[in-house]
Amino acid sequence: MNIIVLKGGISSEREVSLVSGKIIADTLRENQHQVTEIDTVLPMEQLEKKLDTTENHLRRGNSNLLKLLHHDLFRNCDFVFNALHGGEGENGEVQSLLMMHGMKFNGSDSTGCAISMDKIISKLIFERYNIPTPKWEHFNRGKEETIEEMVRDIEKNLAYPVVVKPANEGSTVGLTIVNQPEKLTDAIHFSRKFSKEVLVEEFIPGRELTVALLDNRALPVVEIIPKHQIYDYECKYADGMSEYLSPAPLPQELTRRIQAYSLLGFKALKCSGYGRMDLRLSPDNKPYFLELNALPGMTSHSLVPKAAKAAGIPFSELLEIIIETGLRNGR
């Protein structure tokens, strides 16, 4: 097949996307596909000359993708493999563009991506479907509410420690664990640098787990043992900062329950193709589901490839299954 791999973009996860896109493209070439890699912030003439990205191109952002979609490369391609992470690449905007142009692509459509990227809407849907999730509060910069009022609401409904994070970011960007009241205001201001909406939830001590969903089935649960208190950006992408147990050493019944909840959440959030559900497991073995990633990374540290490997699916085959589900979904 003639496949275009989209990578880079302008989100806070740009560097991860460049790595994912390169690995995906190289593997697809090994699978005998014709592959073109496109950094979506570069105009076509620079792509063809393989020039470096400039700050001007980054400021122009993914609007450049609209122009690229009219190039002959896209008219002649069979499939678009979207390796953009975070921001417009994952929140449904790029998916909408591809759908409007009749392109077939990987993962969820624009609706599933938009819902799953919004942590507040995701939490509401989790509660509607009785999927256990940590207690939470949320705040919108547009509301007439002072930081002092926000702090009072948080302390009235949640006990320390709490997790403060942007409602529309991935890879733990903008996230802070707050153990002391005097640190809460700074954490809220920090999260607001990345999103006007801030999610604050109770911190669940225990184990870090994740479940990959592939073609409407749950793969083996993966346990992450990070060097830090949580699986933050450094632990996700730096060598030696996390240990992975795949499959996670859990009782069989608990494993099945976690997989069932994950698949339920995947469908409730209108996702399709593949994704990844993140959760915490408390010391008394109660799972608390945090969020669903509709466009998981594909680097050497990424969790979906680890789960697939535990299920006996090599990376090259994983990509073919993802492409097959994208073609089948038809858009």
N, C-alpha and C positions, 0 to 999 in steps of 0.2 A: 504494500500500500504506500501511497504518497502521504506522508504525515508531517504536519507542522507542529513543532514544540514551542509553546509560548513560555517565556521565562523573564526574570528580572522584574520589570515593573517599578513602581514608586513607593510601595508600602515599606513599613519598618522591617519586613522580612525579605527585602530585595536580595540580600546576599545569599540567604538560604535558597531562594528560588533559583538563582543562577546555578548553584551547585546541583539542586534537584534536576533542573532542566538539562544540564550537561550529562548527568548519569542516565536519565531517561533516554535522551537522544542517542547516546553511545550504545545503550542496550538494544534499542529498536533497530539501529543499524546492524548490530550483530544478528538480530532476528530477520535480517534481509529486507527491511523496509527502506524506502527512500525518505530521508529525514532532512528537514530544514529547521534550524534553530533561529528563533526570532526573539530578541530583547524588545519588548513592546514600546519602549520609550524612544527607540532609534528610528529615524526615517529610512525608507528602503535603500536610498543611495548609500547611506552609511553602513547598513547591514551588508550590502553587496561588497563594500570595500573593507568590511571588518574593522571599522574605526572604533575607538573607545567612546563610551558614554560621556557626555559632558553635563555640567550642572544645568545648562539651558534645556537639554533634552529631558532631564529629570523633572524640571519645573513644568514642562509641557504635559507630562504625565501620560496616562493611558488614553487620552483623547487621540493620540497618534495612532492607536490601534484602528480607529475608524478609517483612516486613510489607508493603512496597510491592508485592511479587509478587501479593498477594491483592486488590489494588485493581482496579477495573473497567478502568482503563487497560491493564493487562497482559492481562486476559481478552479484550479486544477488539483486541489488536494482532496484526499478521501476522508481525512480525520484530523482534528486539531486536538493535540494533547496539551491541556492547560496545566503548566507547572508554576503558575503565579501563586504566591501565598500571601494571605492577608489582604486588607484593603479592597480595591476594586476587583482584584483577581479572584477573590473568594467570597465577596458579599453579594454576588448576583449580577453586578454590572457587566462584567466581561461575558458572563454566560448569556445575558440578554442580547448583547451585540452579536454573539455567535448564533444564537437562535434566530434573530431577525435576518441574518444572512444565510440561513438554511444550513449552517455547518453542523456536523456531528462532532461531539466532543466527550471528554471523560467526565465522570462524576455526576453530581446533582445538577438539576436545571436551576434557573435563576431564583425560583421560589424557595427551593430547599436550601440553596446557599444563603439567601437573604435571611431566612428564619434562623438557621443554625449559627450564623455569624453574630446575631444579636443575642447576647447572653441573657438579657432580661426576658425577651419573648421565649427563649428556650426554657428558662426556669418556670415560666407560667405554664408552658405546655407539659413540662415534667410533672408539675403538681396536678394538672388536669388528668394526666394518665397514671397518677399514683406512683410515679418513678421517684424513689427517695433522693432528695437533694438537700444540701445544707440550708439552714435558715438564712434569710437574706433581706437586705434593704437596697433600694436604689434611688439615685438622685439625678435630676436633669438640670443642666446649667440654665436652661431657659425658664425654669420655675423660680418664683420669687421666694427663695429659701436661702437663708444665710448659712455659712459654714457652721456657725454655732448651733443653729437649729438642726442641721444635719447630724452633728455630733450628738446632740441630745436624743434624737430619734434612734441613732445607732446604739447608744449606751442603754437606752430604755428596752430595746428588743433583742440585743445580742450581747454575749459575754466575750471578753478578751480571752485569747487572741482572735482577731478578725483578719480576713483577707480583703484588701481593697484593690480593685482592678478596673480598667476601662471596660465598658460593656460591648465594645466592638473591635477588639484587638485579639491577636493570637500570639502564640509562643511566649506567653507570660509577660509580654511587653507592657510596661507601666504598672506592674503588680507589686504590692508590698504586703508583707505580713506585719501586722501591728500588735505588739504585746502590751503597750503602755498608752494610756489616754493622751498623753502629751504629744505622741507621734502621729495621732490620727489625722489632724488637720493637714500636716505636710503630705501624708500619703494621699489624701483626697486631691490636693492641689497637683501632685505628681500625676495621678491617673487622668486628671482633666487636661493634661497636656496632649493626651492621645485620643480622648473621646469626651464629648459633652456630657455623656451619661456615665455615671460611676456605679458599679455594683460592689456592695459590701456584704460579705457572707461569713458565717462562723467558720473558723478553722477546724478541720476535722483531723485530729492526730491519727497516726497509723500508717498504712501502706499506700503507695502510689501504684495504681493499676490502669491499664488501658485495654480496650477491646476493639479490634479491627473488624469492620463489617465489609463483606465482599459478596456481591451478587446475592443479596438477601440471606446471607448466613453469617453467623458470628464465628470468627477464627479463635484460636486459643488465646486465653487471657495472658497478657504480658505484665510482669511486675518490674517496676523501675526502682532502683535503689540509688538515689542521687547523693552526691557528696554534700550538697546543701540541704536545708530543711525541706525545701520543695524542689520539684523538677523545673528549675528556672531556665532562662535562655542559655546561660553558660553550660549548665548540666546537659541541656539538650544537644548542643552543637560542638562542645569542646571535647577532644579526645581524653578518655580516662576519667571524666567527671561523673559518670553514671555506670552502674552495673545493671544488666538486664537478665531476667529469668523468664524464659519462654519455652514451655508454658509455665505460668506462675504456680508455685506449690500451694494449692488450695484444695480443700475437700471437694469431691466431685459434685455434690449437690449445690454447694456454694458457687462453683464455677458455672454450672448450668443456669442458676438464678441470675448471676451477673450477665451472662451472655443473653438471656431472655430479656432482661431489662434493657440492655444495650440495643438489641434489635428492635424492641418496641419503641425506644426513643428515636432511633434512626428513621423508622417509618412515620412516627408521629410528627417529626420535624420535616416531613415531606422530602427526605433525602433518597438518593438512588445511586446505584453503581457501586460505590465504595465510600468509606468514611472511617472515623475513629472516635469512640466514646471514651472520655477520660473520667476517672472516678477515684475516690479515696475509700479505703477500707479501714473502719475504726478498729481499735483493739478488741472489741467484742464481736468482730466479723460482720458488721453492718455496712453495706455498700452505700455510698453517697455519690450520686452522679453530678458531675460539674458542668460538662459541655460536650458538644459534638463538633468535631472538625470535619467539614465537608470536603476539604481538599488537603489531605495530609501530605507531609513532606516525603521525599524519596531520596534522602541522602544516606550515607553509610550508617548514620546514627538513627535513622527513622524507624518508627515503631510498626507501621503496616508491613514493610518487608520482613521484619523480625517475626511478626505473627504469622505471615504467610509461610515463611521458612519452617516454623514449628508445625504447620499444617501440611508440610511436604510440598509446598509450592515455591519453586525457585523464582528469583526476581524476574527473569525473562518471561516466564509463564505468567506471573502476576500481571505484568504489563499487558500481555495479550488478553487476559481475562477482563481487565479494565477496559480495553479497547472494544472487546466483544460486547460488553454490557452497554457501552456508550452507543455502539451501532444499533443494538437491539432496542434501546430506549427511543431512538428514532427522532426525538425532538419534534 
